[in-house]
Every structure is written in C-alpha cells, then in structure tokens.
Amino acid sequence: MTFASRARYWLPLFPLFGLLGVTYWLNQQVQPESAKPDNSKRHDPDAIMENFSAIRLNEQGAPRFIMAAKKMQHYPDDDSTTLEVPRLTTLSAEHPAIHVVARQGVVSRRGDEVFLHSDVEVLREASVQQDELTLHTEYLHIIPDRDWADTDRAVTIVDAYNTVHATGLEMDNKARTLKLLSQVRSEHVPSKK
C-alpha cells in the first residue's frame, strides 16, 4: 500500500480530530478555575535576620541612630517588621547618647516610627549639666528623625536625686524637654554631701 492510498483512508478522520480538539479547548475555557489556596490571610515572614544591627548616618556621615535586635522578621501581608529584644541608640555631638531596650518592637511600614512593648527601659547618659537618667514603661513610641518619644502608659523616671512616677510622657530630645502628662508624683532624695 502506498502513502497516497493510506492517506485516503485517514483523510475523513482529520475533520473529526479537529472537532475533538476544538471541543476539548472550549471545555477547558468554560471550566471554573481550580481552587487555589488563599495565602493572603497567612501571616508568615518573608525575611528573618538574627543578631543584626543597622546604622543611620547624619549629613556629615557620622553615626546618628543605631538599631539592633536579637531577631527581626518582615511580614509581606501587612508590610510589618517585628523586633525581638530591640536596642536603639540615638547619638548626637551636642547631647549625651540615649539608649533604649525592650522585649518586643514593631517598625512602621515606612521605617520612620518604632513601637516598643514590654519592659521598655530608656537610659540617657550623664553629661556635665545632667546626671544619668533612666525611664521605665511598658510602651514607647519613637520617631527617630524628630528625636521624639511618647507614651500614654505609666512611666517611672529615676536620676541621682529623684524618682518620678507619672502617666503619659512626651520626650523631645532636640529641645531637651520631658513633659509628664498626668498623675505626677515625685520623691526627692537630698544629696549626701
């Protein structure tokens, strides 16, 4: 049998194969899309860093702000960044350094705000004009670029001669002011000189 005679037997089946192919394609087009798992509700980190530190420089290239943490995790679903045992340091040529440590922290989406939670401790180093000062609270909101920190929670401030308890605080490190918002109580310990 020659090729031409074989083709004659198969030629009537080609339109049928074409019709089957088009039918299969149309069937695939009208089928509902297969259910894919909805991962948009998941809150899984896409980046994890352990024992890291980052330094922000001022216009002159000197260290201005240091952020370190035991662990940092970024979550893409809400673009949040969490910190375990964050340590923040604000440096200035004109003023003493300020160190902040907490158990937990969250960095805002744009990275311009830090929210610290659980056992927050602030230490302002001593200077010629001022004694060392420590501040304890359970929550602190920090805006590093503005040298600003605030809280609406209870705070305890201790320096060489005073212990102050209050609710709420606004701390402007540029203006070197500390404003206590309510329920202020102070204990003064006289100098033993």
C-alpha positions in Angstrom: 0.0 0.0 0.0 1.3 3.4 -0.9 1.3 6.5 1.1 -1.5 8.0 -1.1 -3.8 5.1 -0.5 -3.2 5.2 3.2 -3.9 8.9 3.4 -7.2 8.3 1.6 -8.4 6.1 4.5 -7.3 8.7 7.2 -8.4 11.9 5.3 -12.1 11.7 6.5 -10.9 11.4 10.1 -8.9 14.7 10.1 -12.0 17.0 10.5 -13.2 14.7 13.3 -9.8 15.1 15.1 -10.0 18.9 14.6 -13.6 19.0 16.0 -12.4 16.9 19.1 -9.5 19.3 19.7 -11.7 22.4 19.5 -14.3 20.8 21.8 -11.6 20.0 24.4 -10.3 23.6 24.2 -13.7 25.1 24.6 -14.4 22.8 27.6 -11.2 24.0 29.3 -12.2 27.6 28.8 -15.6 27.3 30.5 -14.4 25.2 33.5 -14.2 27.2 36.8 -10.7 28.0 37.8 -9.4 25.4 40.2 -9.4 26.4 43.8 -6.0 27.8 44.8 -5.2 28.1 48.5 -5.8 31.6 49.7 -2.4 32.6 51.1 -3.4 36.3 51.6 -4.7 35.5 55.1 -1.4 34.0 56.2 1.0 36.0 58.3 4.3 34.3 57.5 7.6 36.1 57.4 9.4 36.5 54.1 12.7 37.7 55.7 14.3 36.9 59.0 17.5 38.3 60.4 19.2 37.3 63.7 21.6 39.4 65.8 21.6 42.3 63.4 22.4 46.0 63.7 21.8 48.9 61.3 23.3 52.4 61.5 21.8 55.6 60.1 24.2 58.3 59.4 23.8 62.1 59.6 24.6 64.5 56.8 28.2 64.6 57.8 28.5 60.8 57.7 28.7 60.3 61.5 26.5 57.7 63.2 23.2 59.2 64.2 20.9 56.3 65.1 21.7 52.6 65.7 19.1 49.9 65.7 20.0 46.3 66.8 17.9 43.3 67.7 18.2 39.7 68.6 15.8 38.9 65.7 13.9 40.8 63.0 11.1 39.4 60.9 9.3 41.1 58.0 5.8 40.1 57.0 4.7 40.8 53.4 0.9 40.6 54.0 0.8 43.8 56.0 4.4 45.0 55.4 5.1 44.9 59.1 8.5 44.3 60.7 8.8 42.9 64.2 11.8 43.0 66.5 12.8 40.7 69.4 14.8 42.4 72.1 15.4 45.7 70.2 18.2 48.0 71.2 18.1 51.6 69.9 20.7 54.3 70.4 20.4 57.9 69.5 23.8 59.7 69.1 24.5 63.4 68.9 27.6 65.5 69.1 25.8 68.1 71.3 23.9 65.8 73.7 24.5 62.6 75.7 23.6 59.4 74.0 20.2 57.8 74.6 19.9 54.0 74.8 16.6 52.2 74.6 15.9 48.5 75.1 12.7 46.5 75.2 11.4 42.9 74.8 9.4 43.5 71.7 9.2 46.1 68.9 7.4 46.9 65.7 8.8 49.1 62.9 6.3 51.1 60.8 5.8 50.4 57.1 7.9 53.3 56.0 10.5 52.6 58.7 10.1 56.1 60.3 8.5 55.0 63.5 9.3 52.4 66.1 6.8 51.0 68.7 8.4 49.3 71.7 6.5 47.0 74.1 7.2 45.1 77.3 9.9 46.2 79.8 11.0 49.3 77.9 14.0 51.0 79.5 15.5 54.3 78.4 18.9 55.4 79.6 20.2 58.9 79.0 23.9 59.1 79.6 25.2 61.7 82.1 26.6 65.0 80.9 28.4 67.9 82.5 25.0 69.6 83.1 22.8 66.5 83.9 23.0 63.3 85.8 22.3 59.9 84.2 18.6 59.3 83.8 16.6 56.1 83.4 13.0 55.7 82.4 10.8 52.6 82.6 7.5 52.0 80.9 5.6 49.2 79.1 5.2 51.0 75.8 7.1 53.7 74.0 6.5 55.2 70.5 9.7 56.6 68.9 10.2 58.9 65.9 14.0 58.8 65.4 14.2 61.6 62.7 12.4 64.0 65.0 14.3 62.9 68.2 10.8 62.3 69.7 9.4 59.7 72.0 6.0 59.4 73.7 3.8 57.1 75.7 0.3 57.1 77.2 1.3 54.5 79.8 2.7 54.7 83.3 6.3 55.8 83.5 9.0 55.8 86.2 11.9 58.2 85.8 15.0 57.9 88.1 18.0 60.2 88.3 20.6 60.7 91.0 18.2 62.5 93.4 14.6 62.0 92.2 12.2 59.2 91.4 9.2 60.4 89.4 6.0 58.4 88.6 3.5 59.6 86.0 1.1 58.5 83.4 2.0 59.6 79.9 5.1 61.3 78.6 6.4 63.4 75.7 10.2 63.5 75.2 11.7 65.9 72.7 15.4 65.3 72.6 16.1 68.2 70.2 14.5 70.7 72.6 15.8 68.7 75.6 12.4 68.7 77.2 10.5 66.0 79.0 6.8 66.6 79.6 4.8 64.4 82.0 1.1 64.3 81.1 -0.8 63.3 84.3 -0.8 61.8 87.8 2.7 63.0 88.5 4.2 62.0 91.9 7.8 62.7 92.8 10.2 61.6 95.5 13.3 63.6 96.2 16.4 62.2 97.9 18.7 65.0 99.2 22.3 65.0 98.4 24.5 63.2 100.9 27.5 65.6 100.6 
